[in-house]
Amino acid sequence: MNSNASFSPPVALVTGATAGLGLAIGRALLREGYQLILVARDPQRLNDVVQTLSAEGAVVPVSLPCDVSDPEQVGRLCQQVDERYGRLDVLVNVVGTSDRGMVVDLGPERVAQLITANVVTALLCSQACLPLLERSGGCVVNIGSLASKVGARFLGGYPLAKHALAGLTQQMRLEWRPRGVHVGLISPGPIRRADAGRRYEQQVQQGSGLPAQAAQPGGGTRVKGLPPERVAQAVVRMIRRRSADVILPWHLRPLVAIGHCWPALGDWLLLRFTSSAPSRTPPPPPAES
Ligand SMILES: NC(=O)c1ccc[n+]([C@@H]2O[C@H](COP(=O)([O-])OP(=O)(O)OC[C@H]3O[C@@H](n4cnc5c(N)ncnc54)[C@H](OP(=O)(O)O)[C@@H]3O)[C@@H](O)[C@H]2O)c1
């Protein structure tokens, strides 16, 4: 271990740090004085983000390209962090991806892809970073979604994967508490972004039988988009307070609680919050021979 570790600023590693929420979280942690490690797969995009953040006058972050779904690459990543800093105080698992579709069409291959992207990535990084986090009494923050807390129509395998992440997060918190490592989950609703409403157009159009609203953030959920900076601030607060579970926006907490205590009422409320039921497009007529 680096002998200067206790005198140097704390170190935070953010996965999925080159776009959307991950970038906002990186920025917020830099402002908090962390030595920041940005992780994503595309080295060019990582370089661009390092340039952008450096030009903003912040301390220059370090970027380490890594596919966090690959155990070997994740192992090497942690080794690099240990060699370079000798410590890690915060790991934020941001990598994840949403989906559009209906359960009736959800195949095992897609389920596996979504579990890998939303759950296995967080599991691998947390396991590999645990020895470093134990040394610092550090903290893991996993980025879930409202889909970690409630089901919602038209989101394909996303609620399945994000519920699994919520379960994993609680289990890690319980098991790692005696080891001095805190693990928390942030479950945000739809987050504002420039390409909102366009990202899932293809999945919704291709004869999916989904209503057009399904392409919208949250699959057409009537919840106002959150500024990414607000979610990033919630991450900073979670690290400071070592809080366990945060739902954003706050006013949706009762919806989750009601759904747990009175599921039928929860379903009724959810149906009111989401778009109208789709009329499935009829299958194409058989080709004439
Ligand atoms: N967007 C929303 O409205 C919303 C709402 C609630 C929760 N969330 C959650 O917030 C998180 C971020 O979502 P986002 O929409 O902001 O993400 P995004 O814009 O799609 O960005 C994904 C980031 O992850 C990186 N990445 C993807 N796969 C990776 C892998 N295997 N290894 C390393 N890096 C990888 C990407 O860079 P490379 O492609 O270069 O690797 C990129 O930096 C997700 O967990 C999502 O479920 C999003």
The ligand as an SDF file (V2000), in Angstrom:
LIG
                    3D

 48 52  0  0  0  0  0  0  0  0999 V2000
  -31.1810    7.5520  -18.5970 N   0  0  0  0  0  0  0  0  0  0  0  0
  -32.1660    7.4910  -17.7140 C   0  0  0  0  0  0  0  0  0  0  0  0
  -33.2360    8.1220  -17.8670 O   0  0  0  0  0  0  0  0  0  0  0  0
  -31.9950    6.6380  -16.4750 C   0  0  0  0  0  0  0  0  0  0  0  0
  -33.0040    6.6410  -15.4980 C   0  0  0  0  0  0  0  0  0  0  0  0
  -32.8320    5.8710  -14.3470 C   0  0  0  0  0  0  0  0  0  0  0  0
  -31.6820    5.1070  -14.1960 C   0  0  0  0  0  0  0  0  0  0  0  0
  -30.7320    5.1090  -15.1810 N   0  0  0  0  0  0  0  0  0  0  0  0
  -29.5330    4.2880  -14.9980 C   0  0  0  0  0  0  0  0  0  0  0  0
  -28.4240    5.1510  -14.9990 O   0  0  0  0  0  0  0  0  0  0  0  0
  -27.2770    4.4820  -15.5480 C   0  0  0  0  0  0  0  0  0  0  0  0
  -26.6680    5.3040  -16.6840 C   0  0  0  0  0  0  0  0  0  0  0  0
  -27.6280    5.4440  -17.6910 O   0  0  0  0  0  0  0  0  0  0  0  0
  -27.3790    6.4590  -18.8970 P   0  0  0  0  0  0  0  0  0  0  0  0
  -28.6160    6.4120  -19.7370 O   0  0  0  0  0  0  0  0  0  0  0  0
  -26.9000    7.7710  -18.3580 O   0  0  0  0  0  0  0  0  0  0  0  0
  -26.1860    5.7020  -19.6430 O   0  0  0  0  0  0  0  0  0  0  0  0
  -25.5910    5.9760  -21.1190 P   0  0  0  0  0  0  0  0  0  0  0  0
  -25.7840    7.4040  -21.5000 O   0  0  0  0  0  0  0  0  0  0  0  0
  -26.1160    4.9170  -22.0220 O   0  0  0  0  0  0  0  0  0  0  0  0
  -24.0300    5.7420  -20.8700 O   0  0  0  0  0  0  0  0  0  0  0  0
  -23.5360    4.4680  -20.6220 C   0  0  0  0  0  0  0  0  0  0  0  0
  -22.0970    4.6080  -20.1610 C   0  0  0  0  0  0  0  0  0  0  0  0
  -21.6270    3.3200  -19.7720 O   0  0  0  0  0  0  0  0  0  0  0  0
  -20.4730    2.9600  -20.5510 C   0  0  0  0  0  0  0  0  0  0  0  0
  -20.5450    1.5040  -20.6960 N   0  0  0  0  0  0  0  0  0  0  0  0
  -21.5480    0.7670  -21.2200 C   0  0  0  0  0  0  0  0  0  0  0  0
  -21.2650   -0.5450  -21.1400 N   0  0  0  0  0  0  0  0  0  0  0  0
  -20.0520   -0.6420  -20.5370 C   0  0  0  0  0  0  0  0  0  0  0  0
  -19.2190   -1.7340  -20.1760 C   0  0  0  0  0  0  0  0  0  0  0  0
  -19.5690   -3.0050  -20.4180 N   0  0  0  0  0  0  0  0  0  0  0  0
  -18.0320   -1.4620  -19.5740 N   0  0  0  0  0  0  0  0  0  0  0  0
  -17.6460   -0.1880  -19.3240 C   0  0  0  0  0  0  0  0  0  0  0  0
  -18.4050    0.8900  -19.6320 N   0  0  0  0  0  0  0  0  0  0  0  0
  -19.5930    0.6640  -20.2410 C   0  0  0  0  0  0  0  0  0  0  0  0
  -20.6130    3.7790  -21.8400 C   0  0  0  0  0  0  0  0  0  0  0  0
  -19.3830    4.0340  -22.4870 O   0  0  0  0  0  0  0  0  0  0  0  0
  -18.7650    2.9830  -23.5740 P   0  0  0  0  0  0  0  0  0  0  0  0
  -19.8760    2.6460  -24.5280 O   0  0  0  0  0  0  0  0  0  0  0  0
  -17.5980    3.6950  -24.1870 O   0  0  0  0  0  0  0  0  0  0  0  0
  -18.3270    1.7960  -22.7710 O   0  0  0  0  0  0  0  0  0  0  0  0
  -21.1640    5.0950  -21.2350 C   0  0  0  0  0  0  0  0  0  0  0  0
  -20.1120    5.8200  -20.6390 O   0  0  0  0  0  0  0  0  0  0  0  0
  -27.7750    3.0930  -15.9710 C   0  0  0  0  0  0  0  0  0  0  0  0
  -27.5140    2.1690  -14.9540 O   0  0  0  0  0  0  0  0  0  0  0  0
  -29.2810    3.2940  -16.1260 C   0  0  0  0  0  0  0  0  0  0  0  0
  -29.9920    2.1020  -15.9480 O   0  0  0  0  0  0  0  0  0  0  0  0
  -30.8530    5.8460  -16.3130 C   0  0  0  0  0  0  0  0  0  0  0  0
  1  2  1  0
  2  3  2  0
  2  4  1  0
  4  5  1  0
  4 48  2  0
  5  6  2  0
  6  7  1  0
  7  8  2  0
  8  9  1  0
  8 48  1  0
  9 10  1  0
  9 46  1  0
 10 11  1  0
 11 12  1  0
 11 44  1  0
 12 13  1  0
 13 14  1  0
 14 15  2  0
 14 16  1  0
 14 17  1  0
 17 18  1  0
 18 19  2  0
 18 20  1  0
 18 21  1  0
 21 22  1  0
 22 23  1  0
 23 24  1  0
 23 42  1  0
 24 25  1  0
 25 26  1  0
 25 36  1  0
 26 27  1  0
 26 35  1  0
 27 28  2  0
 28 29  1  0
 29 30  1  0
 29 35  2  0
 30 31  1  0
 30 32  2  0
 32 33  1  0
 33 34  2  0
 34 35  1  0
 36 37  1  0
 36 42  1  0
 37 38  1  0
 38 39  2  0
 38 40  1  0
 38 41  1  0
 42 43  1  0
 44 45  1  0
 44 46  1  0
 46 47  1  0
M  CHG  2   8   1  16  -1
M  END
$$$$
